[in-house]
Amino acid sequence: MGAWVSVLLGMDGAEAAAAAAGAGPAAVGLGDLPELCAAQVLLRLDPPEICRLARLNHAFRGAAGADFVWEAKLPENYSYLMEFVGSGDEGRRRRRRAGKKEIYARLARPVPFGDGQKEFWLDKSKGMICMALSSKALVITGIDDRRYWQHMPTSESSFQSVAYLQQIWWFEVAGEVDFCFPVGTYSLYFRVHLGKFYKRFGRRHFSSEHVHGWDKKPVRFQLSTSDGQQALSQCYLEEPGSWVLYHAGDFVASKPDQPMKLKFSMAQIDCTHTKGGLCIDSVLFYPKGKGLQQERVVRSQK
């Protein structure tokens, strides 16, 4: 580590030894690194690493505020994404005054759109976005008939509500989104939960009373894009009592300045039997390959 720092500071071995012993040239530290050099180091790091290094000394702290450092971490179409932040003349004025670090910080937090039923945020390591669509933003067959479905408030959803299916013959959930996605490959997931859950005396409880029919036929997942990409897969719903992300397919965004329309669905429309006991929380878009350690991910069979 000492040799690496010596090279970084431009000191030869003798100077480094003398500085360490308190003789010869005055000791030089990372704090004496020119800001421009510090900025060049930061350009090669991910945003979380930049923030950690900014706490090291004043050189990195100053470099971490440079616009060109943060512009390199923003998606190419960040101006389009910022149009969803704020509204009216005041919102436009605030966007014009914002520095690139401020823009990045705002986009790294959830940005609601679509009457608050959709949101997106920057992925902090890939320079792409993540997106979530609530169950209320989806088209669910029979959702207005309380014999079949009900909206259930819960803190286990980022939208504070899920759609709970008691029983139905024809199960179909569909949705679409029209958006300028930053360049990259994305994966689409349905976040669902078999069984009803609730809290009592601060503890989570689970009931499988209405869970039935999902082991008879697989659920089919479909994904299509306006530029001709398609994905089709199927799998059985399993693991009652836990939230599961069912992978519906992947798509590639290559034109960040042009809206891409996505259509997607999950369905089990074999009417020879009923099915029920299912919670639908949301549809999620993540950069492909993003680690999702918090919840179980199931990849459907083609």
C-alpha positions as a printed NumPy array, in Angstrom:
array([[  0.   ,   0.   ,   0.   ],
       [  2.897,   2.393,   0.905],
       [  4.655,   1.851,  -2.416],
       [  1.408,   2.418,  -4.324],
       [  0.816,   5.724,  -2.501],
       [  4.397,   6.799,  -3.208],
       [  3.94 ,   6.217,  -6.92 ],
       [  0.598,   8.027,  -6.867],
       [  2.256,  11.057,  -5.251],
       [  5.203,  11.019,  -7.65 ],
       [  7.82 ,  10.247,  -4.943],
       [ 10.755,   7.918,  -5.48 ],
       [ 11.799,   5.378,  -2.854],
       [ 14.405,   7.599,  -1.169],
       [ 12.058,  10.568,  -0.9  ],
       [  9.329,   8.365,   0.506],
       [ 11.649,   6.936,   3.129],
       [ 12.935,  10.382,   4.054],
       [  9.431,  11.779,   4.323],
       [  8.368,   8.873,   6.503],
       [ 11.362,   9.476,   8.797],
       [ 10.572,  13.167,   9.08 ],
       [ 13.772,  14.2  ,   7.207],
       [ 14.303,  15.814,   3.826],
       [ 11.253,  17.154,   1.955],
       [  8.119,  17.959,   3.931],
       [  5.744,  15.019,   4.179],
       [  3.176,  14.94 ,   1.396],
       [ -0.243,  13.335,   1.791],
       [ -3.286,  12.557,  -0.323],
       [ -4.683,  15.896,   0.775],
       [ -2.04 ,  17.577,  -1.409],
       [ -3.254,  15.813,  -4.552],
       [ -4.475,  18.392,  -7.127],
       [ -8.251,  18.4  ,  -7.458],
       [ -8.049,  17.672, -11.172],
       [ -6.053,  14.511, -10.465],
       [ -8.486,  13.537,  -7.731],
       [-11.351,  14.047, -10.191],
       [ -9.674,  11.727, -12.703],
       [ -9.598,   9.045, -10.008],
       [-13.291,   9.611,  -9.206],
       [-14.267,   9.252, -12.867],
       [-13.222,   5.606, -12.642],
       [-15.39 ,   4.852,  -9.617],
       [-19.073,   4.109,  -9.046],
       [-21.148,   6.829,  -7.317],
       [-21.234,   5.049,  -3.917],
       [-17.428,   4.809,  -4.038],
       [-17.158,   8.507,  -4.968],
       [-19.208,   9.466,  -1.908],
       [-17.036,   7.336,   0.367],
       [-13.807,   8.744,  -1.055],
       [-15.129,  12.32 ,  -0.74 ],
       [-14.925,  11.898,   3.037],
       [-11.192,  11.15 ,   2.843],
       [ -9.808,  14.696,   2.489],
       [-10.449,  18.142,   1.015],
       [ -8.976,  17.29 ,  -2.417],
       [-11.419,  14.436,  -3.042],
       [-14.229,  16.373,  -1.368],
       [-13.734,  19.277,  -3.774],
       [-13.371,  16.998,  -6.808],
       [-16.536,  15.097,  -5.839],
       [-18.561,  18.247,  -6.474],
       [-17.345,  18.729, -10.047],
       [-20.081,  18.719, -12.68 ],
       [-18.051,  16.69 , -15.185],
       [-17.572,  13.883, -12.633],
       [-21.312,  13.474, -12.074],
       [-22.34 ,  14.077, -15.677],
       [-20.267,  11.014, -16.589],
       [-22.376,   8.959, -14.15 ],
       [-25.729,  10.208, -15.434],
       [-27.643,   8.466, -18.243],
       [-27.395,  10.1  , -21.647],
       [-31.042,  11.182, -21.454],
       [-30.967,  12.599, -17.911],
       [-32.635,  15.826, -19.128],
       [-35.66 ,  13.776, -20.193],
       [-35.739,  12.013, -16.817],
       [-35.568,  15.346, -14.971],
       [-38.743,  16.494, -16.73 ],
       [-40.637,  14.197, -14.345],
       [-39.223,  16.058, -11.33 ],
       [-41.313,  19.004, -10.163],
       [-43.942,  20.781, -12.231],
       [-44.805,  24.203, -13.555],
       [-42.5  ,  27.207, -13.927],
       [-40.937,  26.778, -10.499],
       [-40.017,  23.182, -11.293],
       [-38.413,  24.243, -14.568],
       [-36.41 ,  26.997, -12.848],
       [-35.136,  24.577, -10.197],
       [-34.087,  22.065, -12.852],
       [-32.14 ,  24.746, -14.753],
       [-30.257,  25.812, -11.607],
       [-29.404,  22.295, -10.455],
       [-25.81 ,  21.076, -10.674],
       [-25.028,  17.614, -11.989],
       [-24.413,  16.212,  -8.503],
       [-27.799,  17.538,  -7.365],
       [-29.444,  16.063, -10.474],
       [-27.883,  12.682,  -9.78 ],
       [-28.957,  12.786,  -6.123],
       [-32.554,  13.594,  -7.094],
       [-32.786,  10.886,  -9.747],
       [-31.305,   8.332,  -7.342],
       [-34.465,   8.728,  -5.225],
       [-37.841,   7.418,  -6.474],
       [-39.45 ,   9.797,  -8.981],
       [-43.23 ,   9.258,  -9.14 ],
       [-45.204,   9.597, -12.374],
       [-48.474,   8.31 , -13.802],
       [-50.66 ,   9.74 , -10.995],
       [-48.26 ,   8.347,  -8.419],
       [-48.857,   4.739,  -9.446],
       [-45.478,   4.43 , -11.173],
       [-41.967,   5.434, -10.181],
       [-38.405,   5.184, -11.416],
       [-34.973,   5.786,  -9.926],
       [-31.346,   5.56 , -11.02 ],
       [-29.445,   2.367, -10.419],
       [-26.399,   3.604,  -8.511],
       [-23.861,   1.305, -10.126],
       [-24.969,   0.761, -13.736],
       [-26.08 ,   4.235, -14.91 ],
       [-29.441,   2.758, -15.937],
       [-32.828,   3.075, -14.271],
       [-35.101,   0.866, -12.219],
       [-38.885,   1.206, -12.462],
       [-41.913,   0.006, -10.509],
       [-45.585,  -0.043, -11.516],
       [-48.143,  -0.596,  -8.763],
       [-51.022,  -3.062,  -9.012],
       [-53.343,  -0.069,  -9.515],
       [-51.416,   0.82 , -12.691],
       [-52.163,  -2.631, -14.163],
       [-55.226,  -3.964, -15.978],
       [-56.531,  -6.85 , -13.856],
       [-59.488,  -8.909, -15.063],
       [-62.376,  -8.618, -12.576],
       [-60.605,  -6.1  , -10.317],
       [-63.789,  -4.079,  -9.749],
       [-65.787,  -7.113,  -8.574],
       [-65.23 ,  -7.582,  -4.849],
       [-66.288, -11.219,  -5.097],
       [-62.923, -11.801,  -6.779],
       [-60.47 ,  -9.054,  -5.851],
       [-59.81 ,  -6.516,  -3.12 ],
       [-57.183,  -3.84 ,  -2.564],
       [-55.321,  -4.582,   0.64 ],
       [-53.29 ,  -1.869,   2.422],
       [-49.851,  -3.012,   3.569],
       [-46.437,  -1.65 ,   4.483],
       [-44.847,  -4.535,   2.527],
       [-45.431,  -2.649,  -0.719],
       [-43.626,   0.535,  -1.707],
       [-47.05 ,   1.716,  -2.941],
       [-48.672,   0.798,   0.401],
       [-51.31 ,  -1.371,  -1.298],
       [-51.579,  -4.731,  -3.113],
       [-54.349,  -6.455,  -5.068],
       [-55.527,  -9.666,  -3.377],
       [-57.302, -12.386,  -5.377],
       [-59.787, -14.512,  -3.434],
       [-60.984, -16.725,  -6.293],
       [-61.487, -16.475, -10.05 ],
       [-61.764, -18.635, -13.168],
       [-60.004, -16.35 , -15.663],
       [-56.792, -14.879, -14.229],
       [-55.077, -12.185, -16.278],
       [-52.914,  -9.198, -15.301],
       [-51.596,  -6.907, -18.043],
       [-49.917,  -3.55 , -18.345],
       [-47.944,  -1.258, -20.579],
       [-45.508,   1.621, -20.29 ],
       [-44.219,   4.138, -22.822],
       [-40.818,   5.491, -21.768],
       [-37.372,   6.6  , -22.97 ],
       [-35.166,   4.038, -21.254],
       [-31.433,   4.739, -20.898],
       [-29.264,   2.417, -22.994],
       [-28.907,  -1.094, -21.592],
       [-30.531,  -4.481, -21.13 ],
       [-33.412,  -4.706, -18.652],
       [-35.267,  -7.538, -16.933],
       [-38.988,  -7.429, -16.117],
       [-40.446,  -9.107, -13.013],
       [-43.878,  -9.6  , -11.455],
       [-43.738,  -9.311,  -7.647],
       [-46.357, -11.672,  -6.187],
       [-47.143, -13.463,  -2.954],
       [-49.159, -16.666,  -2.47 ],
       [-51.442, -16.398,   0.535],
       [-52.756, -13.57 ,   2.673],
       [-50.513, -11.923,   5.236],
       [-51.256,  -9.582,   8.111],
       [-49.774,  -8.268,  11.34 ],
       [-51.025,  -9.018,  14.821],
       [-49.349,  -7.682,  17.964],
       [-46.41 ,  -6.55 ,  15.827],
       [-45.77 , -10.   ,  14.331],
       [-46.311, -11.093,  10.735],
       [-48.846, -13.864,  10.18 ],
       [-49.743, -15.759,   7.026],
       [-52.873, -17.594,   5.886],
       [-53.059, -20.026,   2.956],
       [-56.865, -20.342,   3.224],
       [-57.632, -19.234,  -0.359],
       [-54.472, -20.594,  -2.06 ],
       [-55.49 , -23.112,  -4.718],
       [-55.325, -23.865,  -8.446],
       [-51.755, -22.721,  -9.142],
       [-50.362, -26.254,  -9.171],
       [-52.703, -27.451, -11.929],
       [-51.47 , -25.334, -14.851],
       [-48.494, -22.955, -15.209],
       [-48.864, -19.191, -15.433],
       [-47.811, -17.718, -18.79 ],
       [-45.706, -14.545, -18.952],
       [-45.483, -12.373, -22.062],
       [-43.405,  -9.319, -22.935],
       [-43.261,  -7.352, -26.194],
       [-41.741,  -4.043, -27.269],
       [-42.605,  -1.523, -29.969],
       [-39.363,  -2.35 , -31.819],
       [-40.251,  -6.032, -32.22 ],
       [-38.643,  -7.727, -29.213],
       [-40.675, -10.538, -27.635],
       [-40.4  , -12.943, -24.725],
       [-42.726, -15.793, -23.75 ],
       [-42.294, -18.091, -20.757],
       [-44.268, -20.009, -18.151],
       [-43.926, -21.522, -14.68 ],
       [-45.943, -22.734, -11.71 ],
       [-46.454, -20.347,  -8.801],
       [-44.897, -21.713,  -5.628],
       [-43.561, -20.788,  -2.167],
       [-46.624, -19.586,  -0.198],
       [-45.862, -17.03 ,   2.488],
       [-43.012, -15.202,   0.698],
       [-42.7  , -12.461,  -1.857],
       [-41.321, -13.838,  -5.122],
       [-40.073, -12.051,  -8.246],
       [-41.16 , -13.974, -11.345],
       [-38.953, -13.139, -14.312],
       [-41.097, -12.44 , -17.385],
       [-38.346, -11.604, -19.874],
       [-35.588,  -9.21 , -20.959],
       [-35.434,  -6.365, -23.46 ],
       [-32.72 ,  -4.105, -24.87 ],
       [-33.033,  -0.298, -24.946],
       [-30.706,   1.232, -27.543],
       [-32.295,   4.618, -28.371],
       [-32.581,   6.727, -25.196],
       [-34.077,   9.672, -27.1  ],
       [-37.003,   7.637, -28.446],
       [-39.914,   6.297, -26.355],
       [-40.241,   2.516, -26.256],
       [-43.668,   1.01 , -25.654],
       [-43.665,  -2.163, -23.566],
       [-46.6  ,  -4.527, -23.162],
       [-46.53 ,  -7.346, -20.628],
       [-48.85 ,  -9.802, -18.933],
       [-49.182, -12.832, -16.68 ],
       [-52.158, -15.114, -17.168],
       [-53.681, -18.475, -16.314],
       [-56.874, -18.635, -18.335],
       [-57.699, -22.337, -18.222],
       [-61.301, -22.15 , -17.055],
       [-61.545, -25.83 , -16.037],
       [-60.636, -24.839, -12.494],
       [-60.571, -21.805, -10.216],
       [-57.488, -20.277,  -8.609],
       [-57.065, -17.898,  -5.724],
       [-55.103, -16.687,  -2.724],
       [-52.661, -14.488,  -4.667],
       [-51.33 , -10.984,  -3.917],
       [-50.157,  -8.806,  -6.815],
       [-47.875,  -6.01 ,  -5.688],
       [-46.117,  -4.573,  -8.722],
       [-44.235,  -4.987, -11.973],
       [-40.522,  -4.187, -11.689],
       [-37.859,  -3.281, -14.248],
       [-34.224,  -3.743, -13.24 ],
       [-30.934,  -3.636, -15.164],
       [-30.174,  -7.19 , -16.226],
       [-27.735,  -8.846, -13.876],
       [-28.532,  -6.585, -10.951],
       [-28.208,  -8.502,  -7.705],
       [-31.584,  -8.985,  -5.997],
       [-30.611, -10.605,  -2.724],
       [-33.583,  -9.454,  -0.676],
       [-36.229, -11.563,  -2.415],
       [-36.469, -14.882,  -4.191],
       [-36.217, -14.707,  -7.989],
       [-37.812, -17.394, -10.188],
       [-36.824, -17.61 , -13.832],
       [-39.649, -18.949, -15.966],
       [-39.274, -21.747, -18.512],
       [-39.563, -20.883, -22.194]])
